[in-house]
Amino acid sequence: MNSTTKQADGLVHSELAADNAYYIEALYERFLDDPNSVDSDWQDYFKQYQSPNDAKHNAIQDQFLLLARNQTANKGGSSKTTTSTEIDCADPKQMGVQQLISAYRRRGHRHANLDPLGLHPRPEVEDLTLAYHNLSEADLDTIYPTNDLNIGKTEAPLREIIEIMERVYCSYIGVEYMHVTSSTEKRWMEKYLESNLGYIEFDKEKRLSILERLTAAEGLEKYLARKYTGVKRFGLEGGESFIPAVDEIIQRAGGYGTKEMVIGMAHRGRLNLLVNILGKNPADLFDEFDGKVQPEKGSGDVKYHNGYSSNVMTPGGEAHLALAFNPSHLEIVAPVLQGSVRARQVRRNDQPGFSGKDGNSVLPIVVHGDAAFAGQGVVQETFQMSQTRAYTTGGTVHIVINNQVGFTTSRQEDLRSTEYCTDVAKMVHAPILHVNGDDPESVIFAAQLALDYRHEFDKDIIIDLFCYRRNGHNEADEPSATQPLMYAVIKKLPTTRTIYINKLIEAGVITSEDATKYEDEYRESLDRGEYVANSLVSEPNEKLFVDWTPYLGHDLVDDWETGVDIDKLKTYGRRMAEVPEDFKLQRQVQKMMEQRLAMQTGEEPLNWGAAETLAYASLVDNDEVLVRITGEDVGRGTFSHRHSEIFNINDGSMYVPLAHISETQARFATYNSLLSEEAVLAFEYGYATTVPNALIIWEAQFGDFVNGAQVVIDQFISSGETKWQRVCGLTMLLPHGYEGQGPEHSSARLERFLQLCAEDNMQVITPTTPAQIFHALRRQAIRPIRKPLIVMSPKSLLRHKLATSHLEELANGKFETILPEMDEQNADNITRLVLCGGKVYYDLLEQRRELGLEHVAIVRIEQLYPLPEARLISEIEKYSNLKEIVWTQEEPLNQGAWYYLAPHMFRIVVPHPTKAKVMEPVARPPSAAPATGSPKLHAQQQRELVAKGLGVSVDELS
């Protein structure tokens, strides 16, 4: 959009498009209430069309909807006939009542009693008053039709209508659902709320179960506070209702047939969840506090970051629970969890959106903090993924533990720009249930509603648990230093459990002695170190989860035979060239298919795309490995090299040849992702840590795009195994190479990955031939070792005349960590050895050939980590008269591989009995940016580094 699209009235064409009708309608409603509440442009626009008799449209719409419903009911054989007096659109009083009902549905949440601290009195909501709708107290005893209300009667006095609306929409739950665009969902929500919330009363058994879980939640925190005073645990005090809420969701989901539930959450209340819901033995937790538990290998992590899994019994049978590992980056766990859930659904053949599947077998539950939910962009990215083809998991139940403070920040004008911390969820039209955490029964009702909505509509829903933090950010923190008024109230406030006990005593459900007995029994269980989760299965059904044993305990081995029978390769090539009848391809795609067929049947040398797709074909067919590739534009490939998805130009239909290799093949899928790096890469990490027999690939559009996902690399990919013993075989394809495309499209930041390498945590490779990528991908999938693979993949080399391979190279051999000198040379004549990796190899090779330099050998290090030192030494030993060893790279000196390689080079070469010495590296000058934006300067730098690499002057180059 630009200024040229502006209309004379100040509005733009796109704003007046039909897609924005709902938005414009809402604006007009506000304009009718108060013209100054909308921008001046809209005021001018609406005034052009406003009639003196204009009424607010919502009430009229509701009237017509009510009339339509009654007519439908009558057609269906209803014995009651609606009269004109009951639905009299001309009756201003009746219209006023309907408007009032609509106002409660839309705005009742702003009048609800949500804050246990009562520090922020809710302002009067004008459109919830009688006068606003031309009603008065004189109308309270007048009987009005209630056909549109879900209260079991067709008429009621206005006084009763208001009482019901107050109970439903303005008590301890405030529901936001009018932003949902689906009328079906809105009417379902109204029926659920109005037929239940105004009247629901839990039986004695249910109330006692709530009390038991509240006792567990409070009891653990009290116990830890006494036993480990001042030690960090990020306790749940003030938000204890969270525990019975999660328990309710798990049990209710199990009743629906859910077999796995994956939970993601940050610190607050995590230990409580581990012990009281997932069934971690309290004695094990106490050992961690006492420092008795040390990691068997790696670094380990703090106790409130660790994950856990167990099986619990539910009304629908045994279910598996998994709590995801979570670093301190709070919300980043959300997309990781979604990836894990999607993988589990695929394993259960319950992938949402496929063959009528809804994903009900696996439930994602994500727990957030209020400040992080509002503040971290990955939340928005994850919501945007929630209904997309590649990433949907059939809806997530979100719980926001709303402490009303982020560390030391509680002023709303500092925390966010929205009224509620949950407003970001409205972007996907997710209903939001604000609930007062000091009313546990309302919290349980919200949990039931959330799970039922998710099960009904396969969409996200949010529980905003308004509570507080009884201690500081951690137990060593003094919160009154920054929130003196808040903590003056908190110190006087009885606990949630105390409030609930008093309510149950008053109702005659229990006595104070009963309440004390609950507390004593829980404390005694902790003293004995017994399990305190109330539905834990002691002998879990192992079929509910994946056995990773075959992929654990292996040393990282480089050499692995990955060849494929040449006749099979040719068969794969022919199968991928087949398309459905009447499937007409775009001209260039048709030509590509014909050329690729020639390559894959051995008639021509293979380019990169031909070899890569053969690797996938062999994996899904012969090795039965699931292959999933996601990223921006991966179907075609950013540089048009893959074309795993082809399209019929007549009707736009899509065909994926790799999904039709054989009838018994494993799943192959490519998905063009939304324009996200952080959330998408995190999703694929979660997927890869859940399904071992798979090749999960994320490809960056350009390698530098990975910068937007650095937190995933730092917190999970590079360190997940050492922190959590969580192995992962994720592959990242990062286009990297200096071709004059400027600072943003040259470098995948190779140096950052190499800096993160240690303890055999991942593999970093720079393959330069199609055969190398074929074998690298196959090695990654069929070797029983799961380590992340970072590929500095090419751009210009995808079609470089020298970067080709023959079909025999795919049929035989393996990935080579070092590629030796490829030209026939007399080893005795070699005095200069050039080591390099990536695209610069071909620049050096072409110039060496042009100049006829018989004393220069060029060796490629194709795997930078783990560095193949023995292979490198053997290459050096080939040249007995060697005098100079020089590393040459395209990147600036302060970037690329040199700073990582230097200590290895000197350690390898200096003690070795050779006359050669390691020369100063050849690279672009040190730079703050990865590359120059000037094509002329790029070309100049490229010539200089090639000349220096070969040991000649620039003037000698051709």
Beta strands, then each sheet from edge to edge (+ up, - down):
strand 1: 143-145
strand 2: 155-157
strand 3: 173-176
strand 4: 260-264
strand 5: 308-314
strand 6: 317-323
strand 7: 362-369
strand 8: 397-402
strand 9: 432-436
strand 10: 461-466
strand 11: 626-631
strand 12: 646-647
strand 13: 654-655
strand 14: 668-672
strand 15: 694-699
strand 16: 731-735
strand 17: 763-765
strand 18: 789-793
strand 19: 818-819
strand 20: 832-836
strand 21: 856-861
strand 22: 863-865
strand 23: 884-892
strand 24: 917-918
strand 25: 922-924
sheet 1: 1+ 2-
sheet 2: 3+ 9- 10- 8- 7- 4- 6- 5+
sheet 3: 14+ 11+ 15+ 16+ 18+ 17+ 22-
sheet 4: 12+ 13-
sheet 5: 19+ 21- 20- 23- 24-
sheet 6: 19+ 21- 20- 23- 25-
end
